[in-house]
Amino acid sequence: MTDLQAYREDLLPGLADAWNRAFVGEPNFVRVGEADLQRHVTYQDSFEPANLLVARSGDRVLGFVHFGPRANFWYHASQQRANPAEGQIYVVVAPESDRSLLRDLLTAGVEHLADAGARRVLLGPSWVHGAQPFYNGIAGAYEFPGLSSVRHTLIEIAAQAGFVPLAEYATPEIDFSDRERLAALRGVAQALQPRAREWGLRLRTRPLASPFFAGRTVAELWHGRETIAMTAYGPWIEYAHEYGRRLFGITSVQVAPRWRGKGLGKLIMLRAMEAALKDGAEAVHLHVWRDNTVAWNLYHRALDFQPTYSWVTLVKQLAS
């Protein structure tokens, strides 16, 4: 069993080094420095040093596991409610080649959550509800260190430890360098626009601030005083710095119930993509549950998003 110790501030440089060694070469890997981990992790109000266990060999940090109770961090701090009966592994940082270290880190996280009263433990992507306040900004709300399907060893070890699949996701993308596809999408938007005008719908945008990622822009279709369709878009800053490609994320596509089935989800998506393009986006992507048939059909069939990566959330039930 690996010797683990709770986080101390002097271990921060080693954490950044362990991260960069663990994930280099993986799809959409983003390097981190000490300042990144401070801003996104250790300086967060909800961070508990005892919930970040560090594996060391001498003075070298080999990896770490970060965990805690699942909570809805999207609400204001006064409204956040952690659920100690449901734990979450926020991240497991270790090279995929080091099976024993991955196993020891995962086991330690589960055991500590069980001791704190957890009755089940979730292990999933870093952008999934619950892990948001820590690794969302670093990972751009999308990629590593979440549980990507390319982390075969960690998924296998988790299965051996009693974790089973709970949900599966895809990361569809549209590359704006494909001019033919872009022209086709603009044609779809132009076809939908006259009907929207007949209904008296107007488009507006407004800024959206978040403590978890860079500011975004909300695109809304509104009727009178009612917002009837909306989505948000914004750049993945860390990815742009790492790869020089301005990839934007799209989130929270919503249509008011009585306005559904009229093509407005498609229209607000198209308007958001057009606005993102004007803001300098070279591509856009998002996440979707594979069993969300309505959303899957919208993104893949109606809008021609192309799947790029896949993700899973696993769950382990603990003895009561």
Buried (B, 14 or more C-beta within 10 A) or exposed (E): EBEBEEBEEEBBEBBBBBBBBBBEEBEBBBBBBBEBBBEBBBEBEBBEEEBBBBBBEEEEBBBBBBBBBBBEBEEEEEEBEBBBBBBBBBBBBBBBEBBEBBBBBBBBBBBBBBEBEBBBBBBBBBBBBBBBBBBBBBBBBBBBBBBBEBBEBBBEBBEEBEBEEBBEBBBBBBBBEBEEBBEEBBEBBEEBBEEBEEEEBEBEBEEBEBBBBBEBBBBBBBBEEEBBBBBBBBBBBBBBEBEEEBBBBBBEBBBBEEBBEBBBBBBBBBBBBBBBBEBEBBBBBBBBBBEBEEBBEBBBEBBBBBBBBEBBBBBBEBEE
